Structures are given as C-alpha cells and as structure tokens.
Amino acid sequence: MVALVHVGGPVAGGDDQRGFSLVEVMIALFILSAGLLPLAGMFAMSVQRMTASTPMLIAREKAREAIESVHAARDTGEASWATIRNVADGGVFLDGEQPISDPGSDGLVNTADDGAEQELSEEITREIDITPLNFDGTETLNPNLRELRVVVRYRVYGTWRTYVMTTYISSYS
C-alpha cells in the first residue's frame, strides 16, 4: 500500500488527490543524503587539517629559531666563521636530529651546552645541517658562503611529518 501525503490547499472536485508518495519521499531523502555525505567528509577533513596546523606552525617557528640562532652566532661573535659548522666539520652545531631543548649559556640552539629538553621534545626534533658551497660549476669551495638547512620532524596523529627550511649564510654580517 502506498500512502499519499497531501500538500497544498483544498482539492477542487474532491476525488483528485495530490501529494507525494512514500516512494517519492524516500527517493528525495536518498538524494539529499547523498549530497550531504560528502559535506560531512569535507568537514571531518577540515577539522583534521585544522588540528594539524598548530604542530606545523610550531615546526616552522623552531626552524626559524635555529636559523636566527646561526645568524646570531655570526653577528654577535659568539662563534667565529670557522666554527659555524656542524661538529663533524669542526664546528659548534650538533650533527643529526636533536630533541628540542632550551639554548645553553651561549644562547645558541642545537649546541653542546643546551639546557633541559622542552615538554614537546618527544613530539618534535630539529637538525641543523651547515654545508659549504662550491663556486658556480667548479669544485672550488666558496670560503664565504654556506648552505644552512634546518629539518624539523614533528608528529601529527602518530605520523611523523617533516618541515625543511633552507637558506644561506655568508661570513659577512
């Protein structure tokens, strides 16, 4: 049996019944549901991206902090140009990934005298990589220019992500 739903005012003539059948209502609800499900999925994805934006912002600021630290070492004379390198190359900046910690007495991050690890140290690491650059197309090293690459790894929803910031530093301040 199909039920009819009357929509509108009184029907002229009495016998003419107008309205939507139950099948028509079900089809309309199905079409409406099919249109709303993608919106719900987009809403869930936007909430997920919004919660991931805070760790990404922190990673970007930690990379910027490291770059400023290297430039400050050069500008203040805290480290000579010869020591603005990684430890493996005779410099002061630690090699490999390091937990995020407070700068030590020298005020520089990722050096041997760094202080206590910060609360988020299990969720984020930082690596400062300083490499010499060659002159254009030659194998001769440019003594006044180095590439400074900071890699920050951070965890979002159990998955590690990477933020990389690359710049150059010269011996001239």
JOCORVEN-V276196 format. One record per pair of residues at least 4 apart in sequence whose C-alpha atoms are under 8 Angstrom apart, sorted by the first residue. I is the first residue (numbers start at 1). J is the second residue. Records with the same first field share a line. If there is no record, write none. Layout:
BEGIN
I: J / J
END
This chain:
BEGIN
2: 21 / 22 / 23
3: 21 / 22
4: 18 / 19 / 20 / 21 / 22
5: 18 / 19 / 20 / 21 / 22
6: 17 / 18 / 19 / 20
7: 18 / 19 / 20
11: 15 / 16 / 17 / 18
12: 16
20: 24 / 25
21: 25
22: 26
23: 27
24: 28
25: 29
26: 30
27: 31
28: 32
29: 33
30: 34
31: 35
32: 36
33: 37
34: 38
35: 39
36: 40
37: 41
38: 42
39: 43
40: 44
41: 45
42: 46
43: 47
44: 48
45: 49
46: 50
47: 51
48: 52
49: 53
50: 54
52: 56 / 156
53: 57
54: 58
55: 59 / 154 / 155 / 156
56: 60 / 154 / 163
57: 61
58: 62
59: 63 / 124 / 152 / 153 / 154 / 163
60: 64 / 152 / 163 / 165
61: 65
62: 66 / 126 / 152
63: 67 / 126 / 150 / 151 / 152 / 163 / 164 / 165
64: 68 / 165
65: 69
66: 70 / 108 / 109 / 110 / 128 / 150
67: 71 / 148 / 150
68: 72
69: 73 / 107 / 108 / 109
70: 74 / 84 / 108
71: 75 / 169
72: 76 / 77 / 78 / 108
73: 77 / 78 / 79 / 80 / 84 / 108
74: 78 / 79 / 80 / 81 / 84 / 171 / 173
75: 173
78: 106
79: 83 / 84 / 92
80: 84
81: 171
82: 91
83: 90 / 91 / 92
84: 91 / 92 / 93 / 130
85: 89 / 90 / 91 / 92 / 93 / 129 / 130 / 131
86: 90 / 91 / 92 / 93 / 94 / 95 / 128 / 129 / 130
87: 91 / 92 / 93 / 94 / 95
88: 95
92: 111 / 112
93: 109 / 110 / 111 / 112 / 128
94: 98 / 110 / 111 / 112 / 128
95: 127 / 128 / 129
96: 127 / 128 / 129
97: 125 / 126 / 127 / 128
98: 110 / 125 / 126 / 127
99: 117 / 121 / 122 / 124 / 125 / 126
100: 117 / 118 / 120 / 121 / 124 / 125 / 126
101: 109 / 110 / 114 / 115 / 116 / 117 / 118 / 121
102: 109 / 114 / 115 / 116 / 117 / 118
103: 107 / 108 / 109 / 110 / 111 / 113 / 114 / 115
104: 108 / 109 / 111 / 113 / 114 / 115
105: 113 / 114
106: 113
108: 114
109: 114
110: 114 / 126 / 127 / 128
117: 121
120: 124
121: 125
123: 154 / 155
124: 152 / 153 / 154 / 155
125: 152 / 153 / 154
126: 150 / 151 / 152 / 153
127: 150 / 151 / 152
128: 148 / 149 / 150 / 151
129: 147 / 148 / 149 / 150
130: 146 / 147 / 148 / 149
131: 146 / 147 / 148
132: 141 / 142 / 143 / 145 / 146 / 147
133: 141 / 142 / 145 / 146 / 147
134: 138 / 139 / 140 / 141 / 142
135: 139 / 140 / 141 / 142
142: 146
144: 170 / 171 / 172
145: 168 / 169 / 170 / 171
146: 168 / 169 / 170
147: 166 / 167 / 168 / 169
148: 166 / 167 / 168 / 169
149: 164 / 165 / 166 / 167
150: 164 / 165 / 166
151: 162 / 163 / 164 / 165
152: 162 / 163 / 164
153: 160 / 161 / 162 / 163
154: 160 / 161 / 162
155: 159 / 160 / 161
156: 160 / 161
END
